[in-house]
């Protein structure tokens, strides 16, 4: 991963409309955009470059300015399973920052990529100082995570229905139904 010299001065050079292209920053004022830009570091990746691996410590989140990032997860019977391909305007790595935990996926550049990096410590400092953009970001992140959770719940309902049609044992469908119930009703957020 290569960081460009002088990227700490992005605040003076950043076009507000570029930041407003990210859903969490719609409606930013010029002052708020400048506050965000002070925390951004540009990262350039060639195709195939791994940004981080599942299990790595989480030290930052990323705004995908250009290119495509492939997000993979490894599970016991399926290493390097492609979960999704992110396009420009996507935010990723925020879960690890919010939870202060390890990376839950691996991120690989699918094309040449330009990212803006916000370190966990810079974000936490901005939150502590009460910078208004952090509230907007946290709300957008919560909404995005809630939408992902609802999508998983819907996918589980479809999977349960398909298993029941295929005559799968009730134990397996019951386990999926318990997981769906736990995801959508028993966990407090």
URLINDA-V390545 format. One record per residue. N is the residue number from 1. RES is the residue in one letter. SS is DSSP state (H for helix, E for strand, - for the rest). PHI is phi in whole degrees, -180 to 180 (none if undefined). Layout:
{{N | RES | SS | PHI} {N | RES | SS | PHI}}
//
This chain:
{{1 | X | - | none} {2 | X | E | -118} {3 | X | E | -102} {4 | X | - | -79} {5 | X | - | -65} {6 | X | - | 81} {7 | X | H | -67} {8 | X | H | -66} {9 | X | H | -100} {10 | X | H | -61} {11 | X | H | -55} {12 | X | H | -75} {13 | X | H | -105} {14 | X | - | -84} {15 | X | - | -79} {16 | X | H | -55} {17 | X | H | -64} {18 | X | H | -65} {19 | X | H | -68} {20 | X | H | -67} {21 | X | - | -70} {22 | X | - | -92} {23 | X | H | -54} {24 | X | H | -76} {25 | X | H | -120} {26 | X | - | -59} {27 | X | - | 81} {28 | X | - | -64} {29 | X | - | -77} {30 | X | H | -61} {31 | X | H | -65} {32 | X | H | -66} {33 | X | H | -62} {34 | X | H | -64} {35 | X | H | -64} {36 | X | H | -64} {37 | X | H | -59} {38 | X | - | -63} {39 | X | - | -100} {40 | X | E | -88} {41 | X | E | -123} {42 | X | E | -78} {43 | X | E | -129} {44 | X | E | -112} {45 | X | E | -128} {46 | X | - | -81} {47 | X | - | -56} {48 | X | - | 88} {49 | X | - | -72} {50 | X | E | -82} {51 | X | E | -83} {52 | X | E | -155} {53 | X | - | -114} {54 | X | - | -54} {55 | X | - | 95} {56 | X | - | -64} {57 | X | E | -64} {58 | X | - | -96} {59 | X | - | -119} {60 | X | E | -166} {61 | X | E | -121} {62 | X | E | -135} {63 | X | E | -112} {64 | X | E | -84} {65 | X | E | -80} {66 | X | E | -152} {67 | X | - | 94} {68 | X | - | -131} {69 | X | E | -112} {70 | X | E | -98} {71 | X | E | -110} {72 | X | E | -119} {73 | X | E | -135} {74 | X | E | -108} {75 | X | E | -127} {76 | X | - | -50} {77 | X | - | -99} {78 | X | E | -149} {79 | X | E | -69} {80 | X | E | 57} {81 | X | E | -78} {82 | X | E | -73} {83 | X | E | -84} {84 | X | E | -164} {85 | X | E | -117} {86 | X | E | -92} {87 | X | - | -108} {88 | X | - | -52} {89 | X | - | 97} {90 | X | - | -87} {91 | X | E | -116} {92 | X | E | -149} {93 | X | - | 87} {94 | X | H | -73} {95 | X | H | -63} {96 | X | H | -61} {97 | X | H | -67} {98 | X | H | -67} {99 | X | H | -95} {100 | X | - | 54} {101 | X | - | -125} {102 | X | E | -74} {103 | X | - | -64} {104 | X | - | -94} {105 | X | - | -143} {106 | X | E | -111} {107 | X | E | -117} {108 | X | E | -129} {109 | X | E | -68} {110 | X | - | -87} {111 | X | - | -142} {112 | X | - | -59} {113 | X | E | -129} {114 | X | E | -118} {115 | X | E | -123} {116 | X | E | -110} {117 | X | E | -102} {118 | X | E | -120} {119 | X | E | -68} {120 | X | H | -60} {121 | X | H | -66} {122 | X | H | -65} {123 | X | H | -65} {124 | X | H | -62} {125 | X | H | -65} {126 | X | H | -65} {127 | X | H | -64} {128 | X | H | -61} {129 | X | - | -80} {130 | X | - | 74} {131 | X | - | -63} {132 | X | H | -61} {133 | X | H | -65} {134 | X | H | -69} {135 | X | H | -65} {136 | X | H | -61} {137 | X | H | -64} {138 | X | H | -64} {139 | X | H | -64} {140 | X | H | -63} {141 | X | H | -65} {142 | X | H | -62} {143 | X | H | -66} {144 | X | H | -63} {145 | X | H | -67} {146 | X | H | -64} {147 | X | H | -64} {148 | X | H | -62} {149 | X | H | -63} {150 | X | H | -64} {151 | X | H | -62} {152 | X | H | -62} {153 | X | H | -60} {154 | X | H | -65} {155 | X | H | -64} {156 | X | H | -65} {157 | X | H | -61} {158 | X | H | -63} {159 | X | H | -62} {160 | X | H | -62} {161 | X | H | -60} {162 | X | H | -66} {163 | X | H | -65} {164 | X | H | -65} {165 | X | H | -64} {166 | X | - | -81} {167 | X | - | 75} {168 | X | - | -65} {169 | X | - | -57} {170 | X | H | -57} {171 | X | H | -60} {172 | X | H | -67} {173 | X | H | -69} {174 | X | H | -64} {175 | X | H | -63} {176 | X | H | -66} {177 | X | H | -66} {178 | X | H | -64} {179 | X | H | -64} {180 | X | H | -59} {181 | X | H | -62} {182 | X | H | -64} {183 | X | H | -64} {184 | X | H | -100} {185 | X | H | -130} {186 | X | H | -91} {187 | X | - | -85} {188 | X | - | -95} {189 | X | - | -117}}
//
